Amino acid sequence: MNWIDLLWPMAIAACITLGVIHLQITMRLRVRGRWAHLCFALSALAVAGIGSIELALLRAEDLGNYRRLMNAAEFPISLMMIALAGFTWFYFKGGRRWMMVAVITLTLLTLAIHLAVDPHLQIRHAVSLRSAETFGGVRFTLAQTQNGPVTAIEMVANTLLIVFVIDSSLRSWRAGHRRGAALVGGSIVFFLLVTRSYAALVEHGVAETPYFFIFPFLALLLAMGRELSLDVFRAVRLAEQLGESERQVDLAARAATLGFWRWDVRGEELWATGSARVLFGFAPAEPLTFSVFMSRVVPEDRDLIRGAVERCVASGEEYETEYRIQPPGAPLRWIGARGRVERDAAGAPAIMRGVVIDITERRQAQMEVDGTRKEIAHVSRVSMMGELAGSLAHELNQPLAAILSNAQAARRMLALPGTTMDDLREIVDDIIKDDKRAGEVIHRLRTLVQRREHMDVERLNLNDLVRDVARLLNSELVARNVELELRLSPGQPHVRAGRVEIQQVLLNLMVNAMDAMRDLSSERRLLTVETSVNPERAVVRVSDTGPGIEEAILPSIFRPFFTTKQNGLGMGLAISRTITEAHGGTLTAENRTGGGAAFTMTLHLADEDAR
Amino acid sequence: MNGPGATVHIVDDDASLRKSLARLLKTHGYATEVFENAAAFLAADLAGRAGCIVLDLHMPGLDGLKLQERLVAEECTMPIIFLTGRGDIPSSVRAMKAGAADFLTKPVDEEPLLQAIGKALVENRRRNEERAQVDAIRRRVAALTGREHEVMRHLITGALNKQIGSDLDIAEKTVKVHRGRVLEKMGVSSIAELVRLCALAGVAPARTTKVP
């Protein structure tokens, strides 16, 4: 056992180890620059091959064997050249393509010619063998070689490789990656020159030593590998940091019941974080698609989502929607979702990315508030009806009185001679008419006084609403000696609204107007209700001829519990404004120039009427 | 039971109610006339007519109480029966004080309505007769000369001819002549009767300066 027997296998083993590690990195890690790792692995394996053959050469005893080994060595040498060129290309991320192609082509050409030509024309043709002695008295086989014409081509290929490496390193250096450029480029060039020169010295008999081919290359591999490993280390560190920050984000997301999602707009595939999966009741590994996600959404809300997604994809506006989901075996949940679309280089929508959050509690709280608001609105309606009770009774009394008199007239006529069936039919018709009228009064009252769970939004003619309320207030107007003027728009403004809610607002405004004119002499009490259509809105204006609203309190009149009436609750205007705003409308007050106050309510026109 | 030409006037803003009331009253043999508001009734100028008024208390424009005021001022002899939808006590008190014949609540039953109308028409007849009487007296008063009128105002104070003569600065004999003419023109035979007619016609007794 001498040092040659010890060192060479060690170096070979080191090369193989390095090669295998980087081969693994190439295959396992989806890191950027993995092709550089592949080239590195190939060059390491090539160097191992070169080292093995060199070891065999040192022990070769006959010329034929030596020549065969020399021939075989050309394969790993070529592979190493090509791998180095490739490594340079990938490590420095590009360069002069033609140079790389030329290096590879020339190397392959060299190999092909070398194999094709007569042995004595080959690159390094061993002419004779002799035994030499080197450090430590170790004996080894050394060949006298002669260079064939193919050597010239090989030299060109080698030189081109060096030029290519230098050129690529310089580019990288200029681009700011100085350290990598100097270390990798420098060492490749340095070690290529060293091995070439030393091989020449050995071949020309100047140095009586083995080629020591493997050692400079091992050093080169270590230099290159160090840089590559740094990248891997950096990637691992980044991955660790990423993992850490992902854990933190996930923790925060779970705490906020926030989930992240990403959807490939062109495909079906949907990706979601663990917290989003928990929210929707998906198993952690369950494959997700858009349709699987939609199956969790309650059917009524699916179109809502589709619409929002389409708008987002089409216009690029933010995706924002609230919908209900039904996770398996869990109660209904409200989800708030936001996101945006990301486009590819061509500007086509590629992915949508966003968050989902559990808003069930907020929705519930909101529903409770809505419930309370409805309750207050109901109480206020009922109390207003209470104030109007006398008039409403009168309103009901009129048809009842007519019915009674008609019925008594009929009874009387039955006993009188000359009464015809036509006379009686006429009376019965009138009785039916008045009965219906009484029924309508009761119906109007009942709808206003009933406790209601939901607002039934329907398409309503604002003029009809005003007329309805005017009819309801008819007796009150007469009793209070107030003249009512209706100026209804010929445009028949239609709105989408809750009938009872808008009637309540109108009732409130009209009763307020009557109250405001209480101290006026009766011929000056004029209540005007006007409807009109401006391009986008339906407008109702209720004005009186009273003293108007003091400027100082004008800003406060819509506040809850604000009242100027002795027995007022101060809820009427507050509720009226809440109702109007719940319809997306406005309710404002002003003093008229000619005296008196005016309240203006605007509502969105029903879609089909909006111009 | 009702005089010739007695009409029940119905004033109510509710068409249906007007029609039904008129229809009911017709079956009881009453002539009716309907008005949809106070102004229409006033415009018809019916103050001296025979009949009564069935009047809705609450009406737009001029309301029932206001119409009553106007009719009282015009010395309308038709009694007013108020109809109201609500038991409004202050209004009913006002109406009764102003001389309303009755105050009925809607829906009004046949019987009380007919009773009220019956009573009102009797009252109307009485008022009309009284009015006719007073008009006759006033016509007679108007036929007196100035001096005779003067003498009459003294006569109804119960003064003697002599006193009257002294008060008016005329001879007792002249007073006697005037007295005979007054009694003749007024169609009475005694001073007591003259006093009653003057009270009805609203002729005030003269204020005498000299007490007997």
Interface residues (C-beta under 8 A of the other chain):
Chain A: G390 A393 H394 N397 Q398 P399 L400 A401 A402 I403 L404 S405 N406 Q408 A409 R412 M413 L416 I427 D430 K433 D434 R437 S475 L477 V478 A479 N481 E483
Chain B: D13 D14 S16 L17 K19 S20 L21 R23 L24 K26 T27 H28 H58 M59 P60 G61 D63 L83 G85 R86 K106 P107 V108 D109 E110
